[in-house]
Amino acid sequence: MKENSKEQLPATVQLEAELNREQYKRRYRSVLRSTLYTLITVAAVAVLAATLWLPALRIYGNSMTPTLVDGEIIFTVKTSDFEPGDIISFYYNNKILIKRVIARPGEWVDIDEEGNVYVNDILLDEPYVKEAC
């Protein structure tokens, strides 16, 4: 009997070691899978948020200088509620344009020969403009 139990002891230790190794592999795979699913979910939410609510735009050109400079990256908030003086971005002929709102719908805009801008016959204060056109 003693000889038989001595032979089983190393086999039992080996089986326990193999069982521990398999359990470790299972836990490792579970943690790896969980981490991967979490990263994919976070990436999907980030892409969705960037696309729907907070798009990032890169400035090309200098039409908004000195407020926005060529090469700058900005984040925009999608909304339809804007006031005169706000900077907006919109699609026009498959291009994204970034401009400043100077009047509301229904208001009259007039630009005289010196480049002065009038909204409803009132001179528009444009401290951001260095030179009139």
C-alpha positions as CSV (number, residue, x, y, z in Angstrom):
1,M,0.0,0.0,0.0
2,K,2.7,2.5,0.9
3,E,4.5,1.9,-2.4
4,N,1.2,2.6,-4.3
5,S,0.6,5.9,-2.4
6,K,4.1,7.0,-3.1
7,E,3.6,6.5,-6.8
8,Q,0.4,8.5,-6.8
9,L,1.8,11.5,-4.9
10,P,3.9,12.9,-7.8
11,A,1.0,12.3,-10.2
12,T,-1.3,14.2,-7.8
13,V,1.1,17.1,-7.6
14,Q,1.4,17.1,-11.4
15,L,-2.3,17.0,-11.8
16,E,-2.8,19.9,-9.4
17,A,-0.1,21.9,-11.2
18,E,-1.8,21.2,-14.5
19,L,-5.2,22.2,-13.0
20,N,-3.7,25.4,-11.7
21,R,-2.1,26.2,-15.1
22,E,-5.5,25.6,-16.8
23,Q,-7.3,27.8,-14.3
24,Y,-4.7,30.5,-14.8
25,K,-5.1,30.3,-18.6
26,R,-8.9,30.5,-18.3
27,R,-8.7,33.6,-16.0
28,Y,-6.1,35.2,-18.3
29,R,-8.3,34.7,-21.3
30,S,-11.3,36.0,-19.4
31,V,-9.5,39.1,-18.3
32,L,-8.0,39.6,-21.8
33,R,-11.5,39.2,-23.4
34,S,-13.1,41.6,-20.9
35,T,-10.3,44.2,-21.4
36,L,-10.6,43.9,-25.2
37,Y,-14.4,44.3,-25.1
38,T,-14.0,47.4,-22.8
39,L,-11.5,49.0,-25.1
40,I,-13.7,48.4,-28.2
41,T,-16.7,49.8,-26.4
42,V,-14.8,52.9,-25.2
43,A,-13.4,53.4,-28.7
44,A,-16.9,53.1,-30.3
45,V,-18.3,55.6,-27.8
46,A,-15.4,58.0,-28.5
47,V,-15.9,57.8,-32.2
48,L,-19.7,58.2,-31.8
49,A,-19.2,61.3,-29.6
50,A,-16.7,62.8,-31.9
51,T,-18.9,62.3,-34.9
52,L,-22.2,63.3,-33.4
53,W,-21.6,65.9,-30.7
54,L,-18.0,67.1,-30.8
55,P,-16.3,66.9,-34.2
56,A,-12.7,68.0,-34.5
57,L,-11.8,70.2,-37.4
58,R,-8.5,71.4,-38.8
59,I,-8.3,75.0,-40.0
60,Y,-7.1,75.4,-43.6
61,G,-6.5,78.9,-44.9
62,N,-6.4,82.2,-43.2
63,S,-9.8,83.7,-43.6
64,M,-10.4,83.7,-39.9
65,T,-7.0,85.1,-38.9
66,P,-6.2,86.2,-36.1
67,T,-9.0,84.3,-34.3
68,L,-8.2,81.0,-36.0
69,V,-4.8,80.3,-37.6
70,D,-4.0,77.9,-40.4
71,G,-3.2,74.4,-39.1
72,E,-5.0,74.8,-35.8
73,I,-7.2,71.9,-34.6
74,I,-10.5,72.9,-33.0
75,F,-13.5,71.1,-31.5
76,T,-16.9,72.2,-32.5
77,V,-20.2,71.6,-30.7
78,K,-23.2,70.6,-32.9
79,T,-26.1,73.0,-32.3
80,S,-28.5,75.1,-34.3
81,D,-28.6,77.9,-31.7
82,F,-26.2,80.6,-32.6
83,E,-26.0,84.4,-32.2
84,P,-24.2,87.1,-34.1
85,G,-20.5,87.0,-33.2
86,D,-20.4,83.2,-32.9
87,I,-18.1,81.1,-35.1
88,I,-19.8,78.3,-36.9
89,S,-18.8,75.5,-39.3
90,F,-21.0,74.2,-42.1
91,Y,-20.8,72.2,-45.3
92,Y,-20.8,74.0,-48.6
93,N,-20.0,72.3,-51.9
94,N,-18.5,69.3,-50.1
95,K,-16.2,71.5,-48.1
96,I,-16.4,72.5,-44.4
97,L,-16.3,76.3,-44.1
98,I,-15.7,78.1,-40.8
99,K,-17.2,81.6,-40.6
100,R,-18.5,84.2,-38.1
101,V,-22.2,84.9,-37.8
102,I,-22.9,88.6,-38.4
103,A,-26.7,88.7,-38.6
104,R,-29.8,86.8,-37.7
105,P,-32.3,85.5,-40.3
106,G,-34.4,88.3,-41.7
107,E,-31.8,91.1,-41.0
108,W,-30.4,93.2,-43.8
109,V,-26.6,93.2,-44.3
110,D,-25.0,95.9,-46.3
111,I,-21.3,96.4,-47.1
112,D,-20.2,99.9,-48.4
113,E,-17.3,100.7,-50.7
114,E,-14.8,101.1,-47.8
115,G,-15.6,97.6,-46.5
116,N,-17.8,98.8,-43.5
117,V,-20.5,96.3,-42.7
118,Y,-24.0,97.4,-41.7
119,V,-26.7,95.2,-40.2
120,N,-30.1,96.9,-40.4
121,D,-28.4,100.2,-41.2
122,I,-26.3,100.0,-38.0
123,L,-22.5,99.9,-38.3
124,L,-21.2,96.5,-37.1
125,D,-18.5,96.6,-34.5
126,E,-15.8,94.2,-35.7
127,P,-12.9,94.4,-33.3
128,Y,-11.5,91.2,-34.8
129,V,-11.0,92.8,-38.2
130,K,-7.6,94.4,-38.8
131,E,-8.2,95.7,-42.3
132,A,-11.4,96.4,-44.1
133,C,-11.6,94.9,-47.6
